[in-house]
Amino acid sequence: MSRLTAKQAAVLDFMREYEAANDNMPTIPVIARRFGYASANAANDHVQALVKHGHLERLAGQVGFRFAREKPCAAAQV
């Protein structure tokens, strides 16, 4: 996973905290409100960057996301 900007890291931390407290992921509008964005597009851009960097996965056939699963290393599979 590549390095995140400070804002991307803040969005990821918020998403983790929100999911832990609410048992579901925050929506893009919820993220936008939390960070004071006038438009949901800015929040969506950060979420898309988190997908690109491998921190989130898009749910197949759905609008939602989930945290990326850690892939076991080859030594752990022996």
N, C-alpha and C positions, 0 to 999 in steps of 0.2 A: 504494500500500500504506500502510495506516495504522500509526501508532506502536504498538509492542509494550510490554508491561510488562517489567520486568527478568527475571521468571521465564520469560515466554514467549520472550524473547530468548535466555535461557540454554538452554531446551529446544531452540530452533532451532539454536543453535550446537552443542549436543551431537549433534543429528541429523545435521548436516553433517559433524562429525568422525567420527561412527560410520560413516556411509555411505562416507566416504573411506577409512577403515581396513578396512571389512568388505565393501565393494562391494554392500551392501544396506542398507535402512533399518532402524532399530531398531524392535522391536515395542513396543506400549504397555506390557507388563510390564517390558521392559528399561528404558524411560524411567522408569517408576515406581521401579524398584530404584535407578537412578542418582541420583534426586533424593530417595530415602528416603521415598517416599509409602507409607502403609500399604495403600492401595487403588489399583488401576489407574485408577479413575475420575478422580482428580486429573490424572494424566498425560493421559488421554483428553480432559479439558476443555481442557488447554493445546494439545493437537494440534488439536482442533476450532477453537480460537481462531485458530491459525495458518492453518487453512483459510479461516476467515472473513475474516482480514486479507489473504489472497491470497498467503501465503508457501508454502503447500502445496496440492496438488491431490489429491483422492481419485481413485484408479484406478477406472475404470468397471468395474462387475461384480466387483470384488475388495475385499478388506479393506484393502489397502495404500494408501500415499500416495507421492507424489513431490514434489520441489521444483517450485514453479511456474516455468514458463518465462517469461522476459522477453518481452514483446510488442514487436516492432519498432515504432519510431515511424514516422509517415507519411512523414517526410523520408527515412528509410532505405529505403523501398520504391520510390523514384523511380529 
